[in-house]
Structure formats: C-alpha cells, structure tokens
C-alpha cells in the first residue's frame, strides 16, 4: 500500500509540474485528482516548487498555489506603486519584488535568541510604534500593496503573507527556492513588549554604519545584531547578498542608489562588484556612502565592511566565485531568518 500510495503521489506532483509548465492554474485541482486515489483529500493548499513534497490534506482555508500566482502577478505588474522607481514617496511603478524581500526580512529580523522575543510571528509591524521604527521606513508601501491580496485570501494571516511574499519575491527575481512553512499568528492590537514577546523596541535591525564608515565598529555592530538572532559570520555574508536586489532612496533610509545595475535580478553580482570595483566616498549632502567610478552604483559602510573584515571577506570571495554555493547558502540562511520567533509551523511543498 505504501509503495502504491507513493507512486500515486509522485504521479500527482509530476502532473502538477507539467500543467504548471503549460501555463494553467488548474494544476492543483488536477493533482488533487491523483492524490484522491491515494486517499488524500486535496493538494490545493500546496505550492508547487521545483522539488515538491508529497501531497497532503489541506490544513487551512488558504489556497497557497493561487496565492502564489497572485503574488507573482503583483510583482510582474508595471503599475504597482513603487517609490524606488524615481526616488520619491509617490513614486512610479513596478519592480516591487525587492521591497517584498525587505518587508519579510524586517518582520523577522527583530528576533533575540536569548530572550525568545521578536521574530516573524504576529505581523507586529502593522502597528505603531514598530511601523515607525527607523529601519522600517518606507515599508508601508509594501504592506499597502499586499492589502488587496489579503482581502482576496482572508484565510492567510498577515504574518504568513508578509513572509510568503518575500519568499515568492526571491523566486520572481530568479533566486533559489527558499521554502515556506505557514502557521504564524497575527497580533490583534499594539501591545507593550513586556506583555507580548512578539513586539520589540526600536534598534533591533542592522544599521548601515557603526560610526566609522565601515571599519571595526561597523563590523562589531553587524555581529551584535546578527549574533543576537543566532547567525554566524558566513550566514551574515550570505544574507547580505540580498543587496543584489533593490536600491536605497532618500525618503526612506536616507541613502540613494542601487547596489547593482540589475536590481531586480537575484545573483552573486553584489559580491563581485564589491570586490572588483573601486569604491570611494560619495560627495553629497546625504549620509556617508560609497560610489563606484561611474557614480551610478553605491555601497553602504555595512557593505564595505564585508571586504574590510578578514572573516567576512573570505566568504564574500567564496560567493563571488561560486553562484551555486551562494544560492544554496542564502536559501538556507533566509529560511532560517523567516522562521525566527515561530513555533508549530507546518511543512508545505515549498519547505
């Protein structure tokens, strides 16, 4: 029986992948028909991944396959409001995937491994004062973009939606399959951190400069932040590679410009540029940042520290020379980040 059931389930996943390649949204229901033969009620709850897990019964009202399609449609839209297009809050449109990566990152990056506070549970960024924390400037745009999708999929929690959007954004930019496990809860109202461990004070997210323009103090600041979450030096560098995506703009972080010439493509280009271009202080009225010889690309002091600090630099060099290694290590570290502060998550085909 087990062997027969396994055969049915594998056939179902193959059928799903084939239909997905054919461009139809009926893949989930077609696969469910196969799984029904094996005694499984539905796989509509699952998201198709490059290596899908065996089909299992639905455990929530969320159709993760349709939600994924809706998120990809949003990220493909040229009309989705995005301030980074022209650098102003009322901005242009399109290219929103990097903003979704940042949203997911900042939802989870408040975690403290020693106290068990913070993390991606609760979607606490919806409330003041966390929504106004300095590191979250501009993310109200991302949250607003996801509101129509939340209304369309009322069964998904905000906490799962924010994280899932980041996972799909990496995929939309050509990055690795990070994996996703739902089960996060939503906080119902703003609550003091002393009464709800999901809420945290300001200052838990990494800053761009430790006060010495990317030298020893900045290295220590970065380590203090990431070690607090439970990461090591290699994971710090791998996660920093997400700066291949997106750009800074003055009305949010105060900094300005993209890290790479392809800010909607996930790659190891960030490390190659960091190591191979000459970076000099930018002469302008804004905060200290670096620019390349063309003046079109920028790096933050917290980026330059990755080639100033010997421990960080060895991993930066490794990832610059091995894109596959970077993709694998980033996926593992990002998945770890997105589950900080959670419990009871349930595997899906994306895990």
Secondary structure, 3 states (H helix, E strand, C coil): CHHHHHHHHHHHHHHHHHHHHCCCCCHHHHHHHHHHHCCCCCCCCCCCCCCCCCCCCCCCCCCHHHHHHHHHHHHHCCCCEEHHHCCCCCCEECCCHHHHHHHHHHHHCCCECCCCECCCCECHHHCCCHHHCHHHCCCHHHHHHHHHHHHHCCCCCHHHHHHHHHHHHHHHCCCCCCCCEECCCECCCCCCCCCCCCCCCCCCCCCCCCCCCCCHHHHHHHHHHHHHHCCCHHHHHHHHHHHHCCEECCCCCCCCEECCCCCCCCCCHHHHHHHHCCCEECCCCCCCCEECCCCCEEECHHHHHHHHCHHHHHHHHHHHHCHHHHHHHHHHHHHHHHCCCCCCCEECCCC
